[in-house]
Every structure is written in C-alpha cells, then in structure tokens.
Amino acid sequence: MSTVYPILPSRAVYPHISTTCSNTRCSITLEFPVPNPQPKAGTLLQVQCFSCQSVFSHAFYPGQVPSSSKSPVGAGQSQQASGTSTPVGHRSGPSTSAGAGSGGQQRKGRKIGTQDRPLETGYYDILGVAVTATTDDIKKAYRRLAIKHHPDKNPDDPHAEDRFKEIAIAYQTLSDDALRKKYNEFGPKESAPEGGYVDPEEVFGAIFGGERFIPIIGNISLAKDMKSALQEAEDAEGEEEEEKRPKIKDEKGREILSPEEKAKRDEKERVKQEKERQKNAEKAAARAERVKKLVENLERKLGIFTESATGPEDPDVSSSWRTICQLEAEELKKESYGVELLQTIGFVYISKAKHHLATKQTLWGVGGWLHNVQGKYHVFSETVSTLRAAIELKAVFDQIQAAEQAGNLGPEEKKRLEEQAAEKGLQALFKGTKLEVESVLREVCERILEDPNISREKAQLRAVALQMLGEAFMSVKKEDGAPSSPFVGGRGFEDDYVKVDTKSSKARDGQHTPGGSGHHHQSQQSRQWGDDGVRR
C-alpha cells in the first residue's frame, strides 16, 4: 500500500551563505541569509550562531553566495516571510576555512585570488577586519584580541590556547606584506596541496628557460598576463550571469534602464576603464624597466670584446670572444627549452647586428633597408604562426568538449586528446613567449647599437660582437636522443605529468636530499654566472 503524502507548502528561494561558527567549542556548520540590499564586497557582517548563541564577524563577498541561490528575492521579502527556516546543509556546504574554528570562506569557482578579492577570508574573519584593512588596523585588532583571549586571562577555558594560536597565525600572515599577498592569492597553508601552491609566474618561468635566462631575456610578462587572466576569471563569470538576467526592452529592442541602473552601469564602466588604463601603465613601466636592465647586462657582456679589441677584425680577441660565447651557449642549452630560446635570441642578435652594419657600411644604407624588410616579414610570419597554434589548441578543446557532451569519450581517447591538448598548449605558449622575447630583444639591441653616447667605431665593435654572440647561440644543437620539447634536465613528458622545477620546489628537494647535496650543487652551479649572464 503506497503512502499518501499531504500537500507540501513551499517558499520563495532566498540566498544563504554557508560557514562555520568561529567559537572553537562549537564550530558547528551553519548558514545565514544574505542581507537585503546586498552588502558591498568586504563588508563585515555580525552573525549569531544558532547553537551556542555567540556572535562572530564574517567578511562578505558576492562570490560566497551559491550560484543556485542568486535569484534575488523581491524588495521587502525576508527569510522569515517564508514561514519556514532553512535547514542546514540544504545548500552548498562550507568551504575550507583558514584554520580550526575559522569562519572564512573560500570563494566558489576560484583557484587564485587577488589583493582586493582574496581567495579566502578566514584570517581576516579571525581578526575581525576587512580585506582592505591597513597594517595598523591589523595590529590594533591583534592587540585587542590577544589581550582578550590570552590563556592566562582565561584559565577555565580549555580552548583558549588554541584560539590564541589562531589569532597569532592570522596576525603573522596578514602583517607581513609578502605572506599576505600569497595568502590572498592561494589561501592558507593548511589547505594547500602536497608540496604547496606554486605561483603560475614561477612555473611559467621555469618551463621556458629558468633563472639562467633571466639576465638575457628578463621575466616573461606573458606569465603575469596569464595569472591576471586566472584572477579575473570569476569576475567575467559574474558578468555573464548578470547578462543572462531578463532585460526590459522598448519597441525598438533597446534596453530600458532606470536612472539608478544607468548610473551604476556608467560607474562600472568607468572603473573598468580606469583599471585597464592603470594596468597598461604598469605593463609599460615594467617593460621599460626590463629593457633598461637587459641593456645594462648586454653592454657589460659585449664590453669583454669592445674594451679589448683593436678593431673589428682583431683575430686574438675575436677568437677568445667566440670561445666565451660558445661556452655560454653550451651551458644554457641544458635549460628547459634552452636550445629553442638560444635559437630565438641568436636570430635577433644576428639580424640586428647585420642591419646596423649594413646601414652604416653600404651606399645610402640600402643594405639596412633590405634587412629591415626581412625583419618585418619575420615578425608577420611568427605572428601568423602563433595565431595558428592558438586556433589548433582551441580545436582540440572543442573536440574534447563535443565528445564529452555526446557521452562517447572513452578513457583512452580522453587521455589521448588531453595529451594532444597539452602538447598544443605548450606549442602555443612557446610561440607567444618567442614573439615577446623577440620584441623585447629587438628594442634592447637598438638601444645598444644606437646609443648616442658612444662613437661610431664603438657601435661597430658592439655590432660585430653581437653578431658573433648570436652565431654562437644559433649554432647550438640538441644532444643525441634529447626530446624535441625538453623540460627539466632535458626530460620530456612523463607517463602522466610533467615535473617542473621551480625555486620553491628546488628548496624543498634540497631539504629532502641527504646533507642537502642537491641544493648545494645547484648553488655552486649558480655561482658560476653573474647577473649579466657572463660566466665567472
């Protein structure tokens, strides 16, 4: 006999935020309704635990609201108006908090946070400060809480010592600018994967050249752009959700906005443009500083030849300089993507040196004009090649997505497509890196060769030395049996993943090596090279 159920009442959906009580003696999972109107990002809310009745601070961010509950309730409606209470656990569960008893939320859908919009707010919640708090605000909050929760002042509280430790950890992290930046981007140490989080910029730099190439090409800005893209991903998702909301339109199909909505949209656009302007200004300043440093490094390196040679054809100095260049090239080719980068660098050095010499030595500079045309064609060709690589990568991802939607993607086929996507992805990334490196080095070479503060003869010596350096770099070949796209130590793809050595991972490996020999070896090796890339 089937059970007959009565008609069940319903209520309007109201967004709630899941968290945990910050009282360590309670630490129960709970949720609370989003205030109406919705607070601004970073607003500190006072939440009362339904179980222990204690009140704790919670920093609010729009990303904490579950996407399934983002449908706004009409003005004046409240949770109480529905006549029922929201059962705990009905919506998405709480995120990992900053530590035991922390009420911090890891913002859904994000893998990397920003300084204005941290990945998680647990430490801020422990101290009861907003994410925009100054160092002084953090110090004041710490002193107040440390006095209040010191174990000596709470002898009857068995959890006082743990709470005091949480406050100290939160303060130590947020009062240090470097640690605070890492925490905002990657969250607390306790929730990190085995081996710790790795900054995308650090990984990118390790894949393409590593530290040994920094004095020659600088830090690749494409890595920072990728990191910014990851940080802005959630913002873009939020805008997409907003665009999906139904809009009121007139008879001509134009959207109808109230004065408040129009003002809000205009302000949002103004802020967006201002951020973009500031971002472009920072990128321009970073590039200028990068070029300046690389010019200084290359000047010192070429000075080995220019300060010793009696002329462009000096046989003894030329022979010694070629040997120095070849030794450097042989060392650098061992780095990840070393051969490919050396070929790229060498090509720019040779082309700029030949262009300078042809301009100064041929009638009316006709030779220089021809080299200039060749250079522009090369840039166009490389740009097209990079775009083609990006299109091929997108095609592979589209193929994976279509197969998954069709439900006929087997494990082996999926693995094959993922490996293909990884290969295409690295190709596209390297081509993008190559374009950037060539652009920066062209500017560096122009500064070196067109320096108004040096004589024509010295500029010619620089061009000759630069051409020999480029030829040494271009002459490197892969070792027999080396993979076409080497990674760490010449290794290619492993069975399931590629290991990338970074500064952090090398430090960790050194700690696990008996006597720290691995780390010592790396340090000894690094001492052989100066900041300008010249071997000592």
N, C-alpha and C positions, 0 to 999 in steps of 0.2 A: 504494500500500500504506500503510495507516494505521499510525501509530506506536503501539506498546503501551507504556503507562507502568506502572511498578510501583506498588504500594500506597504512598501517601504518608503519612508519620507526621504527627501533629498534636500540638498542645499547648494547654494552657489559656490563655485570654486574660489578659494581665497589663497593667495600665495603665502607660504610659510617658509621659514629658514630653519634648517636643522643644525644643531650644535650640541655641546655637552656642558653641563654645569661646571663652573670653574672651582667650585668647592671640592677639594680633593677627598673629603669624607663622603661626598655624594657622587660626583662625576657621572650623573645619570644622563642618558640621551634624552634630549627634549627638542621641541621646536616652538617657534613663536611667530605670530603674524607680522607681515611687513606693514609698517605704519603707512597710513594714508593721509596726506600725499607721501609718496616715496621719498626718503631722505637722500641727500647728496652723498656721493662716494666719500668714504672716510668718516662719516658721522658716527659718533659714539652713542650707542643705544644702551639704556639700562634695562636689563632683563631679569625678571624674578623667576627662580626655579620653582616649579610646581610641587617638587618633592620636599626639599629642605627649606624652601622659602627664602634662601639667600639671594642677594641681588649682585649681579656681576656686569661688567662692561663688555660690549660687543661692538667691534668696528664694522659698520655696514658697507657692503659693495653690491652693486646691481648683479654682478656675476654669481652671487650667493643664492639668488632666487632661482629655484628649479625651473628649467625651461618649460616643463609641462604645466607649471602653475602661473605663467606670466600673463595670463589673461586678466586684465585689470577688472576689479570689482567697481560697480558704479559708485559715484560720489556719495558719501554718507553711509555706505554699507560697511559692515564690520563683521568680524567673525562671530560675534555674539548674536548678530541679527539672524544668523542662520539657525540658531536654536540648538546647535549641537557643538560639541567640542571636537577638535581634530585629534584622532588617535595618533600616538607617537609611532613613528615607523611607517606611517601611511605613505609619506613622500620619501624622496631620496634620503638615504642615511647621511650622517655627518661625515665630514672629511677628517683626515688625519690631522690632529691638532699639533700645536707646537711642542707640546710635552704633556706629561701626565697632568690632567686636570685643566688643560688649556682649553679655552673656548674658541680657539682660532679656526677659521675655515679656509680650506684650500679651494680656490675658486674653480668651479667646474669647467672642464674643457680646456684648461690651460696647462702648458708644460713649462712655460717660462714667464715670469712676471716682469714688471718694470718698477722703477723707483716710485712712480705715482700710483701704480696699481699692482701691489705685491701679489705674488702667487698665493701666499697665505699670511694671515694676520695674527697668528697665535701669540707671538711675543709682544705685539702691540696690545693685544687684549689683556695679557697678564699684567702689564704696567698701566693699563687703562689710558693709553694715549692714542691719538690719531696717527695714521701713517705719515702725515705731513709734519709731525712733531719735530721740533728742533732738538739739538743735543742737550740744550739747557732744560727743555721740557722733560726729556727722558731722565736726566739726572735728578730733577726735582721729584718726579714720580717714583723713582727708585728709592730715594732717601725716605720719602713718606712711607712707602710700602715696607721697606727694610726695617724701619723702626716699629711699624705696626705689627709685622709678622715675625719679628726676631724670636727664635726659640726660647731665649731667656725670658722674654715677656709673656710667653705662652707655655708655661711648664706643664699644663694639664692637657695640652693639645698634642696628640701623638703625630699629627700630620704637619705640625708647624715647621719642622726641619725641612721636609720635602718641599713645602710651599716656599720657604725662604730660598732654597736652592733654585727653584724655578724662576723666582724673581731675579736672582743673581745672574742666571744664564741668559735670561731675556735682556737684562741690562748690559752685560758684557758684549752681547751680539749687536744690539742696536746703538750702543755708544761708540762703537768702532765703525768708521765710515766704510772701510773695505768689507768687514764682516756683514754690515747692514746691507750693502749692495748685493752681496752674494745671497743673503737670506731673502731679500725682496725678489730676487730672480729665481731662486731654486728652492726656497723653503728651508725648513730646519734640517739639521744634520741627522736627527733621529729618523726622518722619513726618507733619507737618501738611499738609493740602491747600493748594492755591494760595490765597494771601490769608490763611492762618492759620485757627485754630479761633475760633469765636465762641461766647461764653457764651450759653446759652439765655435767661438772665435779661436779658442785654443786648439780644438780638434781640426778645424779647417787649416790653420797654420801648420799643424803637424803633418797633415796629409800632403800639402804642397810645399815641400822644401824644408820645413822645420826652421829652427833658430839659426842655423848656419847660413841661410839665405837672406835673413832679415837685413844685414848690413848692405846687401846688394839690391834687394827689391822692396824692402820695408815690409810693414804689416799689410796684408791684403785686405782692402776695405770691403771687398765682396763678402767676407766673413761677417763683418759688422752689419752689413745690409741684410744678410740672411737672419741674423739674430734679431734685428729690429722687426723683420717680417714676422718672425715667430711671436714676438711680443705684441704685435698689432693684430694678430690673427683673431683674438677674441673680440676686439673692437669691431672688426669687419663683420664677424658673425652677428654681433648685436645690431649692427646697422641693417644687415639682411633681414633679421627678424622684424625690425621696425618697418622696413619697406613692405613686408608681407601683410601688414595690417590693412584692413579695408579703408579706402580713402573716399571722401565725398568729392564728387566732381560736378562741374556745371555742364550745360548742354553742349559745350564745345570740347568737353573732355579734359578741361583744366582743373587741377586740384584746388579745392576751396579750403583756405586756411583762415583760422581766426587770427586777430592781431597778436595774441599771445603766442600762438603756434608759429606765426611768421617771424616774430622777434626771436623766438627760441631757435628756429632753423637758421636765421641770419647770424645769430651769435655762434652757433655751432660751426657754421661755415667759416666765420672769421677766425675762430680759434684753430680750426683745421689749417687754414692758410698760414696763420702765424707760426704754427708748429712746423709746417712744411718749409717756411722761409728760414726759421731757426735751424732746422735740420740741414738744409742746403748750405747755410753759412758755416755750420760746424764741419760739414764734409769738406768744404772748400779750404777752411783753415787747417784741417787735418792733412789734406793733400799737400798744401803749401809747406807745412812743417815736415812732412815726409820727404818731399823733393829736396828741401834745404839740407836735411840730414844726409840723404843719399849723395847729393852733390859734394858735400864735405868728405864723405867716405871715398868716393871715386877720385876726387882730387888728390887725396893722400896716397891712394893706391897708384895712380898714374905718376905721382911725383917720384916714385922709385926710378922710373925711366927718364922723365923730363929733367930731373935735377942732376942726372949723371951723364946723359948723352950729349956729345958734342955736336950732333946733327941727326937728321932723320935716318941716315944710313950708318950710324955708328955700329960696327959689327960686334964688338965685345959686349957693349951694353944691351944691344938687341938680342944677342944670344942668351944672356943672363935673364933678361926680362921674359923671353919666351919660355924659358925653363920654369921660372916662378909661376907664370900663368898656367902652364901645363900641370904643375904640381897641385895648384889650387883646384883646377878643373877635375883632376883625378880624385881629389878628396870630396869635392862637392857632389860628384855624380853618384856617390854612395847613398845620398839622402833620398828620401821619398820623392818620387818624380824628379830626381836630380838631373838625369840626362835630358828630359823634356824641357825643364826650366833652363838648363845651360844652353840648349839649342835656341830657345826663345831669346835669352839675354844676349847670346853671341850674335844672333841675327841683327838685333837692334844696334849693338855696338859697331858692327861692321858697316851696316848701311849708313849710319850717321857719320862715321869716320870717312867713308868714301864720298859721301855727299859733301862734307866740308872740304876735303882735299880737292875734289873735282870743281867745286865752286871757286876756290882760290887759285887753282893752277891751270884751268882751261880758259880759252878765249871767251870773254863775256860771260863766263860761268855757265856755258851751255851744258857741260857735264853734270853740274849740280842740278840743273833743271830736269835732266833726264832721270837722275836718281830720285828727285822729288816726286816725279810722276810714278815711278816704280813703287815708291813708298806708299803713296796714296792708294794705288791699286792693291797693294798687300793688305792695307787696313780694311778696304772694302771686302776683299776676299775672305779675310778672317772673320769679319762681322757676319757675312752670309753663312759661313761655316758654323759659327756659334748659334745663329738662329736655327739652322737646320738641325743641329744637335738637340736644341730645346724642343723642337717640333717632334723629333723622333722619340724623345723621352715622354712627351705628352701622349703620343700614340700608344706607347706601351702601357701607360697608366690607364688610358681609356679602354684598352683591350682587357686589362685585369678587371676593371670595374664592370664592363659588359658581361664578362664570363661569370663574375660573382652574382650579378643580378639574374642571369639566366639559370644559375644554380648547377652548372655543369663543369665547374672548375675543380678538378681533382688535385690531391696534394702534390703530386709530381709536377703537373702542369703549372700549378700555382708557384711552386718553388722555382721552376724554370723561368717563368715570367718575372718573378721578383728578382732573380739574379740578373736577368736581362735589363730590368729597370735600374738596378744598382749600377750595372756597367754603363748604361746610357747616361745615368745621372752623373757619374764621375767624369765621363767624357764632356758633358755639358758644363760641369763646374770647372774643369780644367781649361776648356776653351774660353770661358768667361774670365778666369784668372789670367790666362795668357793675354787676352785683349787688354786687361787692366795693367798688367806688368809692362807690356809693350808701350802703352800710352804714357805711363809714368817714366819709364827709362828714356823715351824719346825726349821728354822735357828735361830730364837730368842731363843727357848728352848735349842738348842745345845750350844749356846753361854752362856746361864745362867748356864747350868749344867756342861759344860766342861771348865769353867773358870779356867785358870792355876794359878790365883792369890788367890784362896780360897782353904781351906783344904778339904780333902775328906769328913770329917764329916759335914762340912757346905754344901757341894754339895749334900750330902744325905738329909739334912734337907730341902734344896731347892726342891729336887725331891718329898719329902713327901708333902710339902706344895703345890707344883704344882699339884700333883695328887688330893689332896683334893679340890683345886680350880676347877680343871677340872670336878670332880664328881659333885660339886655344879652346875656348868654350864650345865652339861649333864642331871641333874635331873629336869630341868625346863619343865613345860608342858604348853600348851596353855590354856587360860581361856575358860570356857564352852561357846560355841557359837561364839568363835573367828574364823575369816576366816582362811583358810589354808595358804594364802599368804597375810599377813596384810600389809597395807600401813600406812598412817599417823594415829596415835592414834588408831591403830587396825582396821581401815576401810579397806575394800576391794574395788573391782570395784564398781563404781557408775554407774548410768544409761548410761552415755555417755563418761565419762572420769574419770581419777584418779587424785585427787589433791595431790600434793607433796609439803610438807612444806620445804622450804629452809631458809637459814639465811636471804636472801633478803625479801622473802615473809612474814616471821615472823615479820620483822621490819615494813613492810607495814601494816600487820594486826594489829600490836600494835598501829600504828598511827590512824587506823580507829576504834579502840576499845575505848569506853568512858573512859577517865582517863588513857588510855594506860595499863589497867589492865592485858590484855593477855600477853603483852610483859613483864610486871613486874613479872608475875607468872613464865614465862619461865626463867627470870634472876635469881629469887630466887631458882628455881629448879636446875639451872646450878651451883649455888654456893655450892651446897652440894657435888660436885665431884671435885677432884683435877685433875691436868694434868696427873697424873699417873693412874687415874681411881679409886682411893681409896676414899670412901665416908668420908667426914669431919664431 
